[in-house]
Amino acid sequence: MASICGCTVVPPSLTSLETVQSAPRGAKELKPRIEFFSGAAVGCSVYSAPRKGERSLKVKAQAVSEKMQSTIDLGPRISSGKSLVAPTPTDFQSRYKDDEPRKGADILVEALEREGVRTVFAYPGGASMEIHQALTRSNCIRNILCRHEQGEIFAAEGYAKASGRVGVCIATSGPGATNLVTGLADALLDSVPLVAITGQVPRRMIGTDAFQETPIVEVTRSITKHNYLVMNIDDIPRVIREAFFLAASGRPGPVLVDIPKDVQQQLAIPDWSQPMQLKGYLQRLPRPPESSQIEQIIRLISSAKKPVVYSGGGCNHASEELREFVELTGIPITTTLMGLGSYPGSDPLCLQMLGMHGTVYANYAVDQADLLLAFGVRFDDRVTGKLESFASRASIVHIDIDPAEIGKNKQPHVSMCADVKPALRDLNVMLKSQKKAFDFSSWVSELEAQKQKYPMKFPSFDDCIVPQSAIQTLYEVTEGQAIISTGVGQHQMWAAQWFKYNEPRRWLTSGGLGAMGFGLPSALGAAATNPDIPVIDIDGDGSFVMNVQELATIFVEKLPVKIMILNNQHLGMVVQWEDRFYKANRAHTYLGDPDHEEQIYPDFCTVADGFKVPNARVVRKGDLRDAIQKMLDTPGPYLLDVIVPHQEHVLPMIPGGASFKDIITEGDGRTIY
C-alpha cells in the first residue's frame, strides 16, 4: 500500500469490493507513519490494515487515545473538532438500528450529525449525488445551496470565522473539487477550521482519466492541513472524526476528504467506536505553558519602558484573556488585520491596526518599542515591511501555537510554542499572584501625542461621497453592532481602518491569500449562524462581481445579508499603486464601459433586480445616511450601490519592503508622482 499524492489512503476491504485495483509497481506494505510540515500540519500518512490482530491493535489504539486525552491540554473546545472522542449531541438519535446496514453516504451524513454539524454548504454533481440524497434524509442538517463551489467554501469559511465552529462544504469531483482550491488555500493561510468533502469517480476508474476525474488530493496536498482518499467504507466514521479533530486542534486549518462514488453507494454497518490513528500528531501538539517561561516574560515586562502588544488572529479565541492582560499591565496594544476585534478597537490603549496600511502611531509604537509582545501572529510581510527595521530596538516575545512560525521571519528573544489562550491565562494568574504594578504612563502619553500629530483623516468634498466617510457613517448608524465581511482591495483596508471592532468574530476577510470575491459568500455563511446583529458585506465593484451569483443564494435561502458596494469603476488598490509607482499609467484597471465612461457599468441595481434583491444607488453625500438606514431597516437581503471617486488612496501606506521611516501620509490620485 503506498501513499497517493501526500494524502491518507484508507485501504479497501477485500470483502466489500467487486473489483480491487492492484497496487502500484514497487509499492510496499507499510506501518502507520506520519510526517509533519509543522507542529500543526500533517503532511503525509500511509496506513495498512492487516486483518490479523486487528482487534488487539484497536484496543491498543484506544488506550493510546485515552492516555493522550488525559495528558494533553487541548484547551477549551471552540468547535466540535477539538475533542478526542466525537462529541455526539445529547439529543442525537440515529435513523438506523445499530445492526442495520446503510449506504456509505448515509454513514458520512450521520458522522457529520454526530460531530454536531447543523449547516453545510454543498453543490451537487455526479460524484456527490449520493451524499446529497443522504442529506435529504437528515432531520437536522441544513444544506445551503450556493451557486458556485468557490462561493460555498468561502461561505463555510465565513460560518467558521463567525461561529468558531468547523465549517463544512461538499462538492463533486473534477471541476467541482478544483473550484474549492482557492478557498482551501485561503483557509490554510488564515487558520480557518474547515472540512471539505468531495465526491470522486468510482475506485476502479481512478487513474483512468475518467469523466470529471481530478486527483484532488494531489492538487490540494500543499494547501490543506491534511487530506484523505477514503477507499474503505468501514473507515468513514474514523476519517470524519479525525478530519474534524485535525481541522480544529493545534493551528486550525482545512482538511479535505475525498470519497469515491462506489464507496458512497456500498452498504455497511458502521463502527462508531473506532479510535483515531493520530498518535504522532497528538504527541506534537503544544503542551501547557511552563511557569519558568511565564516568569521570564514577566521579568522582561518589569524591565521595559516602552512595551507594545502585537496581537493577531491567534488571539480571536483568547479575547477575554488578552483584555485582562492589557488591563493588568497597562501596555498599549496594536492588532493585525486578522486580529481586529480580539481587543476593543475603541479602547484608549488600542493603537488600531499596524503594518502597510496601519496607523502612524501603531507603527511608531512598534518602531520605538523596547519590548514587543507578539501574541498569535506570524510576522507577515504586510506587517513587518523591511524585516531588519521592524521592531529593531525591541526584545521580542513570541507566543504561537505553530512551532514553524517561531523564528521563521523574525527571531524572538523569548519564544513559547503554546495556545495563546492558556498562555495568557497563566500569565494573568501569575501577574495577579505577584501583585505586579506597572507604570507606562509616560509611554502612553508619548503615543497619545503621536495620535494627535498623525490622526486618521480623509478629505471632504461638497457633495461627493468619499469611501472612508461611507464606512464611518455605517459605523455610526450601526453603533458598531454588526458583523462585517469584505472582498479584497481598498474597501477592505478602509473597512479595517474606519469601522471599530470591539468584539472578536465580527470581522471576516481574506487576509493571507487576499482572495477577491470573498465578501458576499462569507457574509452569507455568517448569516447562516443566525446572529442577532446585522451581517454587512462592504465590497468593491471588482470583488463583488467575482461571486455575484450568490445573490441568488441569499434571496432563496432568505439570508438577511446587507451589501454596501463602494463602486469606483476601477480596481482601486492596483490603481493606487499605478498612481504612486507607475506614473498613473492605467494597465487594464478600468472596469467600466470604455465607450460610455459617463455611465455606471455594470448596473448592479439592475443585476440585483434580476435576483429579486431589493436595492438602491446613492451618489450624493447628503443622501448617504438615510440610504444606509433604509438598507438596515429593510427585511431580508439588500444591495446599496455607493458611487465613490476612484482617486482616493488608502493612507497611511508603507510601500512593500520599506520601513516605518518611509511611511506615506498625504496625497491621492489627483496628484502626479
N, C-alpha and C positions, 0 to 999 in steps of 0.2 A: 504494500500500500504506500503510495507516495503523496507528497504534498502537491496540491494543484494550486498554482498561482498564489502562494502565500496565504492560503486560507485553510481553515479546518475542513478536512474532507471526512465526513462522517460515513463510515463504510456501510454498504448494503448488506442486508441479511440474505444469505443464500436461499433461505426457505421462502422468502417473500417475493423473489424476482422471477419473472418469466425468462428474461434474458439478462445475463450478467456480463458486463464488458471485461475483457481480460486486462490484467494490469499492464501498464506501460513497460516496454522492454527495459530491463535492468532495475525495475522497481523492487524494493526490499520491504519485508515486514518490519515495521519499526515500533518501538515502545513510545509511550507518550513523551513528547518533548515540546517545550515552549521557548521561543526566543523572544527577546524584548527589544523594541526600539528605545523604550524608556520605562521608567517605573510604572507608567500608566498605560502604555500602549503595547498590546500583544502583537507580535509580528507574525509568526507562522507556527502552526501546530499540526502535528500529524498523529492520528490515532489508529491503532489496530484494535480489533475487538474479537480476540480468540474466545471460543465458547468454553474451552477448558478452564476451570477455576474461575469462571465469570462471577459466580455468586460471592466467593471469598474476596475477589477484587472489589466488588461493590461494598461489601462490609468494611473493608479497609478504607476505601474512599470516603465512606460515610463517617468513619471515625476521624479521618483527617479533617473533613469539613467541620465536624463538631469541635475539634481541637482549635481550628482556626477561628471559629465563632467565639470561643472563649478567650483567645489570646490576642486577637487583633481588634483594636478600637476602630470601628468603621465610622464613628461619629453618628450624629442623628440622621435618620433617613430623610432625604428630600424627595425621594421617588420610590416607586415600587422596586427599583432595581438594586437598592443598597442594602439588602439583607441576603444572607447565605441561603435561606430557605424561602421558597415562594410564599409571599405574604397573602395567601388566599383570603379575600374579603370574608368577614364573618357571615354575611348573608348569602354567600355564593352557594348555588345548588346546581349540580351538573344536570344536563338534559338527558344524560345516559346512565344506565345502570353500570355498576363497577365492572361487570364482566361482559358488557355489550360492545361488540366491535363497532368501529366508526371510521369514517374516512380520515386520511391524513390532514385534509383541510379543516375538518371539524376538530381534530386534536389540536391543530395550530390555534384555532379561534378560542378553544377552551383554555389553552395555555395563556393566551392574552387575557382572558377573563380572570384567570387565577392570579395574574400579575396586577389586577386592579385596573386594567385598561378599560376606559369607557368611551373614548373617542379615537378614531383612526381617520387617516386621510388616504384614500385609496382610489385608484383609477383602473378599471378592469381591462383585461386583454385576454388573448387566447390562452396564455400560460398561467394566468392567475384567476380564471373564471371559477375554478373550484373553490378558491378562497372566498370569492365574493358570494357564491352560493351559500357557503357556510356562514358568512356574516349575516345573511338574511335570516338564518336560523337562530342567531344570538338574540337573547332577550335584553341584553344590557349594553352592547357596543353600538355606538352610533357611527356610521361612516359619513364623512363629509366629502362629497364628490367635487373635488377641484377639477378645473378644466384643462389642466396640464400637469404632468408629473413634477416639473420644477416647482409649479405652484403648490403642489401637495407637500413636497418636502420642506419648502420654506414655511408653509403653514404649520407643519409638525414642529419646526424649529420655534416658531412664534408661540405655539402651545407650550413647548418645553420651557422657553425663557420666561413666559408669563406665569407659569404654574409651578415650576421647579420639578415637574414630573417628567418621565421619559416620553418623548414624542414618538408616535408610530405612523409610518407611511407604508403603503403597499403599491407595487407596480408590477406590470407584466414583464416578460423577457424582452431582449433586444432593445428597440428604441425606447420602450417604457423604462427599462432599467438604466440606460445611458442618460436619460433625461434627469435622473436623480444625482448625477455626478457632481454638478456644481453645488448642490445642497449638502452633499456628503463632505466635500472639501470645506465648505463654509462652517459646517458643524464641528469639524475637526479643529480648525483654526480658532474658533470661538468657544470650544469646550462645551458643546451642547449635547446633553444626553438624548440619543436618538437611536431607534431601532428601525431599519429599513428592510422590508421583506419583499423579495422579488420572486416571481414565478420564473421557471426555467423550462427549456424543452425537456421531453422525457429522457431518462438516463441513457437509453440505448442510442439516442440521437446526439448526445453531447459529443462535440468534436467533429461532426459531420457537415458543418455549415448549414444546418437546418434552418428553415424559415424562422425568422426572428430569434436566432440564436446569437448571443453575445457572451463571451466569457467574463461576466460582470465581476466575479471575484478577482480576476486578474486585473481588470480595468480599475477596480477600486482599492487594490491592495495598499497603495501608499496614501490613500486619503480616508481610510477608516481606522478606527482603533483596533478592530478585529473583524473578520468575516468568515462565514460558514457556507459550505455547499453540502446540503443535507442529502445523503444517499441512502439513509435507512430511516424508515418511518418510526421505528422504535425510539429514535434519538430526538424526535421533535420536542418532547417535554423538557429534556435536559438542555438542549440547544437554546430554546427560548429563555429558560431560566438564566443560563449563562449570558446570553445576549443582553438581557436587562441588567444583570449584575455588572457586567463589564461597562455598559453604557453609562451607568450612574456612579460607580465607585471610582476611587482614585481621581485622576483627572478625567472628568466626563468627556464623552465623545460618541461618534456614530459607530454602530455595529450593523453589518449587513448580513442577512440570512437569505440564501438562495435555495429555493426548493423546486426540484423538477416536478413537472405536472403529474407524472405517473406515481410519484410519492404522495402527492396530494390526493390521488384517487384510490390508493390502496386502503384496505381495511386492516385495522389492528386494535388491540386493547391497550391503551396507554398505561405506562407505569409512572405515576406522578411522584414516586419516592426516589427517583434516580438522583444520586448526588452529582454535584458539579465536578468537572475534571479541570480545575484551575489551581492546583496546588502551587505551582511556581508563581503564578500571578498573585495569589494571596500572600505568599511569603514576601513578595516585593512591595506590597502596599505599605505606605509610610506608617511608622509606629507613632505612638503618642509622644509629644514633645518631652524632652528631658529637662529636669529642673536646672541643671547646670547651664544649658543653653539660654533658658529664660533669665537666669541671673546675669549672664553675660550681656544680654540685651539691655537689662535694667541699668547695669553699670555704664553702658555707653550713653543711655539717655541721661543719666545723672551728670555725666561729664560734658554733655553737649550744651552749646549756647544757641545754636540755630538748627534745631531738628525739624524735619518735614516728613510727614507720612505720605507715601506714594502708593495708592491703593488701586487695584484693578478688578477685573471680572471675577477673580477668585474670591473676592470678598462679598459677592452678592448674597451668598447664603450665610454670611457672618456679619450682617449689618449691625445687629444688636451689640455684638462683642466689639466691633470697630467703633461704634458710637461711644460705648463705655470707655474704651481705651483713650479716645481723644478727650473725653470729659475728665478722666483721671489725670491725664498728663498736661492738657492744655496745648498740645502740639498742633500746629496748623496742618491741614490735610489737602492734598490735591488728588484728583482721580483721573484715570484713563478714560477713553471713550467707552470702553466696555464696563467700567466701574461706576458709571453715573447712576446715582440713586443709592449706592451702598452706604453713602454718608449724605445727610441732608444738604442739598445744594444751597439752601437759603440760610444755613448756619454761618455766623460771622467767621468761624475758623476755617470754613471751606474756601479754598482758593480757586474753585471750579476746575475745569479740565486743563491739563498740561499738554505739551507736545506741539506739533506743527501748527495747529490752529487753537492752541490753548491760550489762556490769558497771559498777559505780560507778567503779572505778579506771581502766577503759579510757576512759570518758567524762571523768573527771577529767584524765587524761593529755592528751587532745586539747584540753580547755579551758585547761590551763596551759602547753601546749607553746609553745616559741618557733620550732620548725621542724616542719612536718608534711610527711612524705614520702608522698605519695599514689600508690600503685602499682596500676595496673589497676583503678581504681574510677571511679564516676561521680557521687559526692556525692549519693546518693539521699536523698529526704526522710526516710526512716525512719532514716537515719544522722545527718543534719545537724540535724533539727528546725528551729529558727529559724535561718535561714541567717546572719543578721547576727551571731549569737552564736557560731556554730560556728568553732572554732579562731581566735578573734578576735585572739589575741596572737601568732599564728604567721606566719612566712613559709611559703608553700605551694609545694611542688614537685609537679607533676602529670605523671605519665607514663602515657599511654594510647594504644592503637592507633587509636582513633577520634577524628579531629580535632573531630567535632561535640560530643564530651564535654568538650573543653578549654575551660574558661571558661563552660560552659553554665549551671551553677548557682553555682559559686564561682570567682572569678577567681584564678588562681595567679600567684605572683611569677616562677616559672620553669616553663616547660612544655616537654614533649618528646613529639611525636607519634611513637610508636615501639612496637614489640612489646616488652613488658616483659622477656621472656627475654634477647634480645641487649643490651638497655639495661642490665640488671642485670649481665650477664656482663662488659660493657665497664667498668662501674662497679667491679666487683670487681677486674678486672685492673689498673685504674689505682690503686685503693687499695693493692693489694699492691706495685705497682711503686714507688709513692711511699713505701711503708713507713709509712703513716699510723698513728698511735697515738691513740686517743681514750679519754677518761676521763669517763664519765657515771655514775659510781658514786653520787654524791650524788643525782642524779635518780632512779636506780633505787631507792635507799633510800627516797626520798620516796614513790614509787609502792608500795613494799612496805609502808610504813606505812598507805597507803590500803587495801591488800588486807587488812591486819589489822583496820582500823577498820570496813570495809564488806565483810565476806566474803559470798560467795554462801551462802544458807541457805534452809531450808524448815522448816515446822512438823512436829511429830511427834505422832501420836495413838496411843492404846493398841493398837488392832488394826485401824485403818483404813489403807488404802494411799493415801498421797498420791502424785500423779503424778510429782513430782520424784524421789521415792525409787525408784519403779519403774524410771525411766531410769538412775538411779545404780546400782541393782542390776544392770541389764542390762549396763552398762559394766564393772562388777566381774566378772561371770560370764564375759563375752567377753574381758576384758582389753583392750578397745578394738579387738580384731581382728574387725571386721565392716564391711560396707557398710550404711549407714543411709539409708533413704528416709522421707519424711514426707508427710502431707497438709498442710493449712494451718489454723492456729489455735494455741491454747495449746500443744498437744502438740508442734507444730513448734518453738516457741520453747524449750520445756523440753528438747527433744532437742538443740537448739543449745547450751543452757547446761550441761547435765549429762552429756553424752557427749563425751569428749575425742577430737578428730580429729587424729591425728598424721601422717597422710599424705593427699595430695590424692586426689580422685576416690572418696572414701569417704562423701561427704555429698551426697545427692540431694534437692533440694527445689525447690519453685516459689517463687522469690524475688520477682522484679519484678511478676509478674502475681498471685501469690497464688491459684493455682487449686486449689480443693478437689477431692479425688478423684485427686490426683497420686500418692499414696503407693504403692498396690498396683501399678498399671501400671508405674511407673518401677522398682519393685523387680524385677518380672519381666523387664524389659528389662536390668537389671543382671545378673540371674541368668543371662541368655542369653549373657553374656560368659564364662561358666564360671570364675568367680573361685574361688580356693582358700580363701576365708573366707565365713562366713555372710552372707546378704543378709536384712536385717530391716526390715520396714515398721513404723515406730512411727506409729500412726494414731489419729485421733479418731473417735468413732462417727459424727459428722456427715460428715466427709470420706470415711470408709471406704465408707459406703453409696452414695456417688455413683458408684463404679465397682466395686461389689461383684460384678458379673458376671464379673470377671476371676479369681475363684476357680476358675471352670471352666478357664481358660487354664492356671493354674499346676498344676492337677491333671492335665489331659490331656497337657500338654507336659512333665510331670514336672520342673517347676522348683522347687527347694528353697527357696522363699520363706517366711520366718517372719513372721508378722503379730502384733504386740502392740498391741491396741486399748486406749487409755486411755478407758474408757467412763464418761462422767459424765452421759449422757442429755440433754445440752444443747449448744448452740452456744457453747462455752466462752469464746472470745475476745469475742464480742458480749455475752455475759452479764457479763464483766468490765467492759466499757465501760458497760453498763447500771448495774452496781453503782457505778461511780466517778462517772459523769456524768449518769445519768438516775434517780437515787434508787431503783435496783434495780427499776424498773418493767419487767416482763417483756413484751417485744413479739415474740412468736412465736419464742422461742428455746428452748422446751422441746421435745425430740424424742421423748419417751416417750409412753406411753399416758395421756392425762389422766384417764381413768376408773379406771385402776389404777396409780397412781403408785408403789405399793409393789413393782411388778413391773419387771423389766428388759425393755425393749421398744425395738427388736426383739431377739429372741433370736438373737444371732449364732452361737451354738453350733449351734442347730437349722438355721440357714441354711448353716453350714459342713458339717453332716451331709448336707444335700441336695446339696452339691457334692463329697461324699466326701473332704473335707479334715479330717484329724484336728484335734481342738480340745479346749479346756478353759476353764473360768472360774475365776478366783481372786478372792476377796473379802477374805480376812484377810491381814494383813501377814506373819504367821508362815509362811504357805504360799507366799509370793511367790518366794523364791529357788529353791525346788525346782521350782515350776511353770515358771520360766524355763529352768532346766536341762533339764527334760523336753522343752520346746519345741525347744531346740537339739539335743538328742540324738535326737529323732525323725527318721528319714529322710524326705526329701521335704517338701512344704509342711505348715504347721501354723498354727493360729489360737489365740491366747491372749487371752481377753477379761478385761481387768483392770478391775474396778469401782472407781472413784475418786470422791471428793466433787466437786460442781460449784462449791463455794465458793472453791476455790483460785484465786489470781491469779498471773499471770506478773510477777515482780518481779526486778530493778528495772524501772521504767517511766518514760519521759519522755513526757508527753502530746503528741499530734500538734501540731506548730508551736511547741512550747515549747523551752526551752533547758536546759542542764545544771543550773542552779540550781533548776529545777522538778522534779527527779527525785523519784520516789516509791519508797520502800524498805520500807514497812511496810503491813500490812493485808490483808484478804481480804473475801470476800463475806459474812462473818458480821457485818460492821460496816456501819452505815448512814452514808453520806457526804452 
